[in-house]
Amino acid sequence: MKPKFLGRFWMAALLLSVAAAGAATKESANLPGTDGDIAKRVRHEVVMYPYYSIWDDISFQVTNGQVELLGAVTQPFKKSDIERLAMRVPGVTSVANDIKVLPLSSFDDRLRMQVARAIYRDPAFTRYAMQAVPPIHIIVDNGHVKLTGVVSTEMEKNIAGVRASGAGLGMGPVDNQLEVEHPTAKKS
């Protein structure tokens, strides 16, 4: 009877060690190896952050595991939350938080809504409006409007700029920094 017990004991020990090695391998596979891997994980954390909206714009740079957060948010708690999320990403050694907290202003809030309605009610952008976090971000800072994000074509970029300019009476020019995903080829 003892030999059977010892055989089962060694078998169980062997299975446990194989499982532990597999878990360690799986865990190490989740660790980002490069700055590009870290950037993907940080981007995922920002996009999945439940309070990230079209009124916020976050960008970042990763150099040797050091993350520099840039952009603007509408509430102070978002700045600290996003820093905490970036710090939790495996492979991140430090975080420099240069996110600007936009001033609280009822005028800016009204302007944000006017610009968002003007853009997202346009038939060209209905497919974007249905996304959880639409790709056109509207940053309003003391009455100055900046559009950031990514649209599919140059025409969509121009339409968004025109719609934003027409939304707020007397707000000044719109800083249209939208990026175009599929720029048209230049003709020679």
MDAnalysis code that builds the backbone (N, CA, C; Angstrom):
import MDAnalysis as mda
import numpy as np

u = mda.Universe.empty(564, n_residues=188, atom_resindex=np.repeat(np.arange(188), 3), trajectory=True)
u.add_TopologyAttr("name", ["N", "CA", "C"] * 188)
u.add_TopologyAttr("resid", np.arange(1, 189))
u.add_TopologyAttr("resname", ["MET", "LYS", "PRO", "LYS", "PHE", "LEU", "GLY", "ARG", "PHE", "TRP", "MET", "ALA", "ALA", "LEU", "LEU", "LEU", "SER", "VAL", "ALA", "ALA", "ALA", "GLY", "ALA", "ALA", "THR", "LYS", "GLU", "SER", "ALA", "ASN", "LEU", "PRO", "GLY", "THR", "ASP", "GLY", "ASP", "ILE", "ALA", "LYS", "ARG", "VAL", "ARG", "HIS", "GLU", "VAL", "VAL", "MET", "TYR", "PRO", "TYR", "TYR", "SER", "ILE", "TRP", "ASP", "ASP", "ILE", "SER", "PHE", "GLN", "VAL", "THR", "ASN", "GLY", "GLN", "VAL", "GLU", "LEU", "LEU", "GLY", "ALA", "VAL", "THR", "GLN", "PRO", "PHE", "LYS", "LYS", "SER", "ASP", "ILE", "GLU", "ARG", "LEU", "ALA", "MET", "ARG", "VAL", "PRO", "GLY", "VAL", "THR", "SER", "VAL", "ALA", "ASN", "ASP", "ILE", "LYS", "VAL", "LEU", "PRO", "LEU", "SER", "SER", "PHE", "ASP", "ASP", "ARG", "LEU", "ARG", "MET", "GLN", "VAL", "ALA", "ARG", "ALA", "ILE", "TYR", "ARG", "ASP", "PRO", "ALA", "PHE", "THR", "ARG", "TYR", "ALA", "MET", "GLN", "ALA", "VAL", "PRO", "PRO", "ILE", "HIS", "ILE", "ILE", "VAL", "ASP", "ASN", "GLY", "HIS", "VAL", "LYS", "LEU", "THR", "GLY", "VAL", "VAL", "SER", "THR", "GLU", "MET", "GLU", "LYS", "ASN", "ILE", "ALA", "GLY", "VAL", "ARG", "ALA", "SER", "GLY", "ALA", "GLY", "LEU", "GLY", "MET", "GLY", "PRO", "VAL", "ASP", "ASN", "GLN", "LEU", "GLU", "VAL", "GLU", "HIS", "PRO", "THR", "ALA", "LYS", "LYS", "SER"])
u.atoms.positions = np.array([
    [0.806, -1.189, 0.000],
    [0.000, 0.000, 0.000],
    [0.854, 1.260, 0.000],
    [1.962, 1.231, 0.677],
    [2.828, 2.395, 0.693],
    [3.365, 2.745, -0.688],
    [3.750, 1.776, -1.505],
    [4.254, 2.147, -2.820],
    [3.209, 2.876, -3.665],
    [1.927, 2.437, -3.591],
    [0.891, 3.127, -4.338],
    [0.735, 4.560, -3.850],
    [0.767, 4.768, -2.535],
    [0.634, 6.097, -1.957],
    [1.784, 6.986, -2.401],
    [3.001, 6.474, -2.331],
    [4.159, 7.255, -2.752],
    [4.087, 7.565, -4.244],
    [3.606, 6.622, -5.038],
    [3.471, 6.856, -6.477],
    [2.489, 7.980, -6.763],
    [1.364, 7.965, -6.049],
    [0.382, 9.036, -6.223],
    [0.925, 10.364, -5.720],
    [1.654, 10.343, -4.624],
    [2.248, 11.555, -4.077],
    [3.197, 12.184, -5.088],
    [4.077, 11.386, -5.660],
    [5.039, 11.917, -6.643],
    [4.325, 12.392, -7.904],
    [3.278, 11.679, -8.284],
    [2.516, 12.089, -9.457],
    [1.849, 13.441, -9.199],
    [1.266, 13.602, -8.020],
    [0.626, 14.872, -7.674],
    [1.652, 15.994, -7.617],
    [2.817, 15.710, -7.026],
    [3.878, 16.709, -6.948],
    [4.347, 17.102, -8.349],
    [4.473, 16.126, -9.226],
    [4.896, 16.393, -10.596],
    [3.862, 17.256, -11.324],
    [2.570, 16.916, -11.166],
    [1.516, 17.699, -11.801],
    [1.489, 19.133, -11.272],
    [1.671, 19.294, -9.969],
    [1.713, 20.640, -9.392],
    [2.883, 21.449, -9.925],
    [4.033, 20.832, -10.054],
    [5.200, 21.566, -10.554],
    [5.019, 21.932, -12.024],
    [4.405, 21.048, -12.813],
    [4.131, 21.357, -14.220],
    [3.123, 22.496, -14.307],
    [2.094, 22.466, -13.477],
    [1.087, 23.526, -13.473],
    [1.707, 24.858, -13.061],
    [2.574, 24.844, -12.051],
    [3.238, 26.066, -11.607],
    [4.141, 26.619, -12.702],
    [4.850, 25.743, -13.385],
    [5.714, 26.187, -14.482],
    [4.882, 26.761, -15.614],
    [3.750, 26.134, -15.891],
    [2.859, 26.647, -16.934],
    [2.297, 28.003, -16.562],
    [1.930, 28.172, -15.293],
    [1.411, 29.459, -14.836],
    [2.486, 30.523, -14.908],
    [3.714, 30.178, -14.535],
    [4.812, 31.145, -14.604],
    [5.087, 31.536, -16.050],
    [5.020, 30.563, -16.952],
    [5.230, 30.862, -18.363],
    [4.107, 31.749, -18.889],
    [2.868, 31.435, -18.508],
    [1.730, 32.231, -18.943],
    [1.831, 33.645, -18.389],
    [2.223, 33.773, -17.120],
    [2.365, 35.079, -16.489],
    [3.463, 35.889, -17.163],
    [4.583, 35.267, -17.460],
    [5.672, 35.995, -18.109],
    [5.305, 36.346, -19.544],
    [4.401, 35.579, -20.157],
    [3.955, 35.918, -21.505],
    [3.095, 37.174, -21.492],
    [2.434, 37.470, -20.365],
    [1.613, 38.671, -20.250],
    [2.440, 39.922, -20.002],
    [3.697, 39.768, -19.606],
    [4.529, 40.926, -19.352],
    [4.989, 41.544, -20.659],
    [4.804, 42.862, -20.822],
    [5.264, 43.489, -22.050],
    [6.786, 43.472, -22.121],
    [7.300, 43.204, -23.298],
    [8.745, 43.128, -23.461],
    [9.348, 44.395, -24.028],
    [8.553, 45.175, -24.754],
    [9.089, 46.368, -25.401],
    [8.240, 47.582, -25.052],
    [8.747, 48.743, -25.409],
    [7.977, 49.970, -25.204],
    [6.688, 49.935, -26.014],
    [6.729, 49.305, -27.190],
    [5.519, 49.167, -28.002],
    [4.464, 48.342, -27.306],
    [4.894, 47.266, -26.641],
    [3.954, 46.427, -25.887],
    [3.359, 47.206, -24.716],
    [4.198, 47.961, -24.038],
    [3.727, 48.780, -22.920],
    [2.733, 49.820, -23.431],
    [3.040, 50.450, -24.557],
    [2.152, 51.466, -25.126],
    [0.781, 50.873, -25.453],
    [0.759, 49.660, -25.990],
    [-0.522, 48.997, -26.299],
    [-1.328, 48.776, -25.031],
    [-0.656, 48.353, -23.972],
    [-1.357, 48.085, -22.711],
    [-1.862, 49.388, -22.074],
    [-1.035, 50.451, -22.128],
    [-1.461, 51.740, -21.566],
    [-2.656, 52.270, -22.353],
    [-2.585, 52.190, -23.689],
    [-3.699, 52.643, -24.522],
    [-4.972, 51.877, -24.162],
    [-4.852, 50.575, -23.995],
    [-6.008, 49.756, -23.619],
    [-6.599, 50.234, -22.295],
    [-5.740, 50.493, -21.319],
    [-6.219, 50.952, -20.011],
    [-6.952, 52.287, -20.125],
    [-6.410, 53.208, -20.923],
    [-7.045, 54.526, -21.086],
    [-8.404, 54.376, -21.770],
    [-8.458, 53.626, -22.853],
    [-9.703, 53.470, -23.603],
    [-10.765, 52.741, -22.771],
    [-10.351, 51.810, -21.939],
    [-11.298, 51.060, -21.115],
    [-11.694, 51.805, -19.837],
    [-11.018, 52.889, -19.523],
    [-11.344, 53.674, -18.330],
    [-12.780, 54.181, -18.473],
    [-13.667, 53.857, -17.538],
    [-15.091, 54.148, -17.724],
    [-15.452, 55.633, -17.799],
    [-14.588, 56.523, -17.319],
    [-14.907, 57.947, -17.337],
    [-14.235, 58.691, -18.489],
    [-13.532, 57.965, -19.352],
    [-12.898, 58.574, -20.519],
    [-13.982, 58.862, -21.546],
    [-14.074, 60.113, -22.004],
    [-15.174, 60.498, -22.887],
    [-14.670, 61.352, -24.048],
    [-15.608, 61.820, -24.846],
    [-15.237, 62.671, -25.981],
    [-14.763, 64.047, -25.528],
    [-14.920, 64.372, -24.255],
    [-14.474, 65.663, -23.736],
    [-13.031, 65.592, -23.249],
    [-12.441, 64.405, -23.260],
    [-11.064, 64.191, -22.794],
    [-10.191, 63.776, -23.971],
    [-8.911, 64.083, -23.868],
    [-7.961, 63.662, -24.899],
    [-6.670, 63.262, -24.202],
    [-6.338, 61.982, -24.256],
    [-5.130, 61.483, -23.610],
    [-4.192, 60.923, -24.667],
    [-2.947, 61.351, -24.602],
    [-1.902, 60.741, -25.425],
    [-0.740, 60.442, -24.485],
    [0.223, 59.683, -24.961],
    [1.340, 59.316, -24.100],
    [2.523, 58.897, -24.951],
    [3.675, 58.881, -24.318],
    [4.910, 58.399, -24.928],
    [5.536, 57.418, -23.950],
    [6.153, 56.369, -24.484],
    [6.834, 55.382, -23.646],
    [8.280, 55.308, -24.088],
    [9.186, 55.514, -23.142],
    [10.617, 55.426, -23.407],
    [11.271, 54.624, -22.296],
    [11.808, 53.460, -22.646],
    [12.471, 52.593, -21.669],
    [11.605, 52.324, -20.442],
    [10.325, 52.080, -20.672],
    [9.413, 51.771, -19.575],
    [8.885, 52.984, -18.840],
    [9.347, 54.167, -19.200],
    [8.873, 55.396, -18.566],
    [7.753, 55.979, -19.415],
    [6.596, 56.203, -18.809],
    [5.415, 56.694, -19.516],
    [5.229, 58.175, -19.219],
    [5.055, 58.955, -20.289],
    [4.734, 60.373, -20.141],
    [3.312, 60.562, -20.633],
    [2.408, 60.941, -19.726],
    [1.007, 61.165, -20.058],
    [0.813, 62.620, -20.458],
    [0.096, 62.830, -21.567],
    [-0.159, 64.165, -22.096],
    [-1.649, 64.298, -22.393],
    [-2.105, 65.516, -22.621],
    [-3.482, 65.730, -23.020],
    [-4.250, 66.562, -22.017],
    [-5.576, 66.408, -22.050],
    [-6.447, 67.213, -21.190],
    [-7.659, 66.392, -20.774],
    [-8.116, 66.626, -19.545],
    [-9.320, 65.980, -19.020],
    [-10.207, 67.033, -18.366],
    [-11.477, 66.697, -18.204],
    [-12.435, 67.662, -17.667],
    [-12.544, 67.653, -16.146],
    [-12.020, 66.624, -15.493],
    [-12.139, 66.518, -14.037],
    [-10.797, 66.114, -13.425],
    [-10.455, 66.671, -12.253],
    [-9.167, 66.327, -11.621],
    [-9.020, 64.839, -11.297],
    [-10.113, 64.161, -10.898],
    [-9.992, 62.749, -10.535],
    [-9.571, 61.891, -11.727],
    [-9.916, 62.313, -12.942],
    [-9.530, 61.554, -14.134],
    [-8.013, 61.558, -14.303],
    [-7.396, 62.692, -14.028],
    [-5.940, 62.807, -14.146],
    [-5.252, 61.803, -13.229],
    [-5.650, 61.752, -11.981],
    [-5.004, 60.831, -11.037],
    [-5.368, 59.375, -11.319],
    [-6.605, 59.111, -11.749],
    [-7.002, 57.741, -12.081],
    [-6.183, 57.195, -13.248],
    [-6.020, 57.993, -14.283],
    [-5.287, 57.541, -15.465],
    [-3.816, 57.318, -15.122],
    [-3.260, 58.162, -14.274],
    [-1.880, 57.947, -13.832],
    [-1.767, 56.611, -13.096],
    [-2.715, 56.343, -12.222],
    [-2.704, 55.091, -11.455],
    [-2.847, 53.879, -12.391],
    [-3.713, 53.984, -13.400],
    [-3.884, 52.889, -14.357],
    [-2.598, 52.634, -15.145],
    [-1.934, 53.696, -15.560],
    [-0.684, 53.542, -16.320],
    [0.400, 52.926, -15.448],
    [0.436, 53.294, -14.184],
    [1.460, 52.778, -13.269],
    [1.305, 51.278, -13.042],
    [0.079, 50.768, -13.154],
    [-0.190, 49.344, -12.925],
    [0.200, 48.448, -14.104],
    [0.468, 49.033, -15.249],
    [0.809, 48.226, -16.428],
    [2.165, 47.571, -16.199],
    [2.253, 46.261, -16.387],
    [3.535, 45.575, -16.198],
    [4.601, 46.143, -17.142],
    [5.776, 46.391, -16.589],
    [6.882, 46.918, -17.374],
    [7.067, 48.420, -17.230],
    [6.069, 49.122, -16.673],
    [6.174, 50.566, -16.484],
    [7.037, 50.826, -15.257],
    [8.085, 51.633, -15.445],
    [8.984, 51.947, -14.333],
    [8.621, 53.255, -13.652],
    [8.092, 54.225, -14.423],
    [7.670, 55.493, -13.839],
    [6.653, 56.154, -14.756],
    [5.897, 57.104, -14.173],
    [4.892, 57.833, -14.939],
    [5.062, 59.323, -14.672],
    [5.212, 60.102, -15.745],
    [5.215, 61.561, -15.650],
    [3.838, 62.018, -16.119],
    [3.083, 62.628, -15.226],
    [1.704, 62.992, -15.525],
    [1.621, 64.469, -15.904],
    [1.610, 64.751, -17.207],
    [1.492, 66.119, -17.710],
    [0.112, 66.385, -18.293],
    [-0.888, 65.685, -17.794],
    [-2.262, 65.885, -18.242],
    [-2.783, 67.186, -17.640],
    [-3.398, 67.998, -18.477],
    [-3.976, 69.262, -18.023],
    [-5.423, 69.033, -17.610],
    [-5.812, 69.604, -16.487],
    [-7.212, 69.573, -16.068],
    [-7.853, 70.856, -16.584],
    [-8.847, 70.700, -17.449],
    [-9.519, 71.858, -18.039],
    [-10.298, 72.611, -16.969],
    [-10.379, 73.929, -17.102],
    [-11.109, 74.705, -16.089],
    [-12.599, 74.370, -16.092],
    [-13.182, 74.367, -14.906],
    [-14.612, 74.122, -14.777],
    [-15.342, 75.402, -15.180],
    [-16.220, 75.284, -16.166],
    [-16.903, 76.461, -16.681],
    [-18.220, 76.031, -17.311],
    [-19.309, 76.673, -16.901],
    [-20.607, 76.341, -17.491],
    [-20.646, 76.775, -18.955],
    [-19.947, 77.859, -19.296],
    [-19.869, 78.287, -20.693],
    [-19.175, 77.217, -21.535],
    [-18.046, 76.692, -21.051],
    [-17.339, 75.635, -21.778],
    [-18.193, 74.370, -21.893],
    [-18.921, 74.034, -20.837],
    [-19.792, 72.855, -20.877],
    [-20.868, 72.999, -21.953],
    [-21.480, 74.198, -22.026],
    [-22.493, 74.451, -23.056],
    [-21.883, 74.360, -24.453],
    [-20.699, 74.928, -24.600],
    [-20.018, 74.906, -25.895],
    [-19.664, 73.476, -26.307],
    [-19.224, 72.659, -25.360],
    [-18.936, 71.239, -25.646],
    [-20.169, 70.549, -26.218],
    [-21.296, 70.760, -25.578],
    [-22.538, 70.123, -26.023],
    [-22.960, 70.624, -27.402],
    [-22.852, 71.925, -27.641],
    [-23.223, 72.478, -28.944],
    [-22.354, 71.893, -30.055],
    [-21.048, 71.817, -29.816],
    [-20.128, 71.296, -30.822],
    [-20.388, 69.797, -31.044],
    [-20.585, 69.050, -29.973],
    [-20.847, 67.613, -30.104],
    [-22.126, 67.365, -30.898],
    [-23.166, 68.103, -30.601],
    [-24.417, 67.934, -31.345],
    [-24.222, 68.263, -32.818],
    [-23.522, 69.361, -33.086],
    [-23.307, 69.774, -34.470],
    [-22.534, 68.712, -35.251],
    [-21.546, 68.114, -34.623],
    [-20.734, 67.110, -35.320],
    [-21.471, 65.781, -35.423],
    [-21.911, 65.251, -34.305],
    [-22.440, 63.887, -34.292],
    [-23.866, 63.755, -34.831],
    [-24.555, 64.863, -35.053],
    [-25.865, 64.798, -35.709],
    [-25.732, 64.818, -37.231],
    [-24.548, 65.115, -37.724],
    [-24.324, 65.106, -39.170],
    [-24.340, 63.660, -39.659],
    [-25.030, 63.393, -40.768],
    [-25.099, 62.013, -41.277],
    [-23.725, 61.380, -41.544],
    [-22.719, 62.195, -41.801],
    [-21.382, 61.649, -42.060],
    [-20.777, 60.993, -40.819],
    [-21.308, 61.330, -39.638],
    [-20.692, 60.850, -38.401],
    [-21.602, 59.958, -37.555],
    [-22.733, 59.530, -38.081],
    [-23.635, 58.701, -37.272],
    [-22.990, 57.382, -36.885],
    [-22.162, 56.814, -37.763],
    [-21.504, 55.544, -37.406],
    [-20.498, 55.748, -36.277],
    [-19.889, 56.929, -36.201],
    [-18.967, 57.229, -35.106],
    [-19.735, 57.459, -33.801],
    [-20.887, 58.113, -33.901],
    [-21.662, 58.466, -32.711],
    [-22.141, 57.244, -31.946],
    [-22.274, 56.102, -32.634],
    [-22.768, 54.888, -31.983],
    [-21.689, 54.149, -31.206],
    [-20.435, 54.551, -31.321],
    [-19.358, 53.864, -30.616],
    [-19.352, 54.262, -29.146],
    [-18.817, 53.399, -28.305],
    [-18.768, 53.680, -26.862],
    [-18.001, 54.970, -26.579],
    [-16.846, 55.114, -27.188],
    [-16.093, 56.369, -27.119],
    [-15.839, 56.796, -28.567],
    [-16.685, 57.696, -29.077],
    [-16.510, 58.129, -30.461],
    [-15.112, 58.707, -30.694],
    [-14.596, 58.580, -31.920],
    [-13.202, 58.935, -32.176],
    [-12.901, 60.433, -32.271],
    [-13.916, 61.277, -32.374],
    [-13.667, 62.718, -32.418],
    [-13.819, 63.262, -31.006],
    [-12.728, 63.811, -30.484],
    [-12.735, 64.367, -29.132],
    [-12.807, 65.882, -29.218],
    [-13.620, 66.465, -28.348],
    [-13.883, 67.899, -28.355],
    [-13.311, 68.488, -27.073],
    [-12.220, 69.214, -27.213],
    [-11.552, 69.811, -26.059],
    [-11.871, 71.308, -26.060],
    [-12.510, 71.776, -24.998],
    [-12.872, 73.183, -24.882],
    [-12.151, 73.745, -23.666],
    [-11.342, 74.759, -23.910],
    [-10.544, 75.389, -22.852],
    [-10.765, 76.897, -22.914],
    [-11.572, 77.413, -21.989],
    [-11.894, 78.842, -21.936],
    [-12.428, 79.356, -23.272],
    [-13.337, 78.612, -23.873],
    [-13.980, 79.037, -25.110],
    [-13.229, 78.663, -26.376],
    [-12.025, 78.142, -26.261],
    [-11.250, 77.712, -27.426],
    [-11.523, 76.235, -27.674],
    [-11.910, 75.914, -28.924],
    [-12.289, 74.550, -29.270],
    [-11.181, 73.903, -30.088],
    [-10.828, 72.674, -29.668],
    [-9.845, 71.874, -30.402],
    [-10.452, 70.507, -30.649],
    [-10.354, 70.025, -31.890],
    [-10.814, 68.686, -32.240],
    [-9.604, 67.777, -32.353],
    [-9.661, 66.633, -31.691],
    [-8.583, 65.651, -31.777],
    [-9.205, 64.287, -32.051],
    [-8.369, 63.339, -32.414],
    [-8.848, 61.993, -32.679],
    [-8.550, 61.584, -34.108],
    [-9.283, 60.582, -34.580],
    [-9.029, 60.019, -35.908],
    [-10.340, 59.863, -36.654],
    [-10.348, 60.309, -37.907],
    [-11.474, 60.078, -38.811],
    [-10.955, 59.329, -40.026],
    [-11.854, 58.818, -40.812],
    [-11.467, 57.965, -41.928],
    [-10.895, 58.740, -43.116],
    [-11.506, 59.872, -43.463],
    [-11.084, 60.582, -44.676],
    [-10.835, 62.062, -44.407],
    [-10.178, 62.691, -45.352],
    [-9.925, 64.133, -45.281],
    [-11.253, 64.898, -45.317],
    [-12.219, 64.402, -46.088],
    [-13.518, 65.059, -46.155],
    [-14.202, 65.047, -44.793],
    [-14.130, 63.935, -44.055],
    [-14.719, 63.885, -42.716],
    [-14.036, 64.886, -41.786],
    [-12.739, 65.018, -41.905],
    [-12.006, 65.995, -41.091],
    [-12.523, 67.401, -41.375],
    [-12.691, 67.726, -42.645],
    [-13.158, 69.054, -43.025],
    [-14.597, 69.295, -42.584],
    [-15.454, 68.298, -42.746],
    [-16.851, 68.438, -42.315],
    [-16.916, 68.663, -40.809],
    [-16.143, 67.914, -40.043],
    [-16.138, 68.085, -38.581],
    [-15.700, 69.499, -38.208],
    [-14.684, 69.998, -38.894],
    [-14.220, 71.359, -38.619],
    [-15.273, 72.406, -38.933],
    [-15.965, 72.240, -40.044],
    [-17.020, 73.185, -40.432],
    [-18.175, 73.114, -39.443],
    [-18.596, 71.908, -39.077],
    [-19.694, 71.751, -38.119],
    [-19.335, 72.363, -36.758],
    [-18.104, 72.134, -36.313],
    [-17.674, 72.690, -35.022],
    [-17.628, 74.214, -35.084],
    [-17.150, 74.756, -36.189],
    [-17.072, 76.222, -36.327],
    [-18.446, 76.864, -36.310],
    [-19.434, 76.189, -36.879],
    [-20.778, 76.741, -36.926],
    [-21.586, 76.524, -35.668],
    [-21.077, 75.740, -34.734],
    [-21.846, 75.382, -33.538],
    [-21.897, 76.480, -32.492],
    [-20.787, 77.146, -32.266],
    [-20.733, 78.155, -31.214],
    [-20.583, 79.532, -31.812],
    [-21.543, 80.386, -31.574],
    [-21.496, 81.724, -32.139],
    [-20.409, 82.542, -31.449],
    [-19.509, 83.087, -32.246],
    [-18.484, 83.975, -31.725],
    [-17.425, 83.306, -30.880],
    [-17.175, 82.017, -31.082],
    [-16.194, 81.326, -30.237],
    [-14.784, 81.426, -30.790],
    [-14.619, 81.919, -32.009],
    [-13.293, 81.988, -32.608],
    [-13.027, 80.761, -33.453],
    [-11.842, 80.686, -34.031],
    [-11.535, 79.563, -34.928],
    [-11.389, 78.242, -34.157],
    [-11.726, 77.159, -34.842],
    [-11.592, 75.819, -34.279],
    [-10.231, 75.280, -34.677],
    [-9.502, 74.739, -33.712],
    [-8.210, 74.106, -33.967],
    [-8.484, 72.648, -34.336],
    [-8.495, 72.350, -35.624],
    [-8.843, 71.022, -36.116],
    [-7.584, 70.170, -36.228],
    [-7.305, 69.371, -35.203],
    [-6.132, 68.489, -35.186],
    [-6.503, 67.033, -35.425],
    [-7.630, 66.808, -36.079],
    [-8.036, 65.440, -36.388],
    [-7.030, 64.806, -37.340],
    [-6.733, 63.545, -37.091],
    [-5.848, 62.791, -37.984],
    [-6.719, 62.004, -38.955],
    [-6.191, 61.802, -40.155],
    [-6.920, 61.086, -41.190],
    [-6.326, 59.688, -41.320],
    [-7.179, 58.691, -41.163],
    [-6.737, 57.292, -41.205],
    [-6.367, 56.856, -42.617],
    [-7.137, 57.284, -43.602],
    [-6.901, 56.880, -44.980],
    [-6.725, 58.115, -45.865],
    [-5.578, 58.789, -45.791],
    [-5.396, 59.971, -46.634],
    [-5.396, 59.574, -48.119],
    [-5.923, 60.456, -48.931],
    [-5.936, 60.160, -50.365],
    [-4.538, 60.287, -50.919],
    [-4.267, 59.489, -51.935],
    [-2.943, 59.532, -52.563],
    [-2.796, 60.840, -53.324],
    [-1.604, 61.432, -53.231],
    [-1.344, 62.677, -53.946],
    [-1.130, 62.367, -55.427],
    [-1.759, 63.176, -56.261],
    [-1.606, 62.990, -57.701],
    [-0.418, 63.805, -58.183],
    [0.359, 63.227, -59.102],
    [1.522, 63.966, -59.589],
    [1.281, 64.592, -60.910],
])
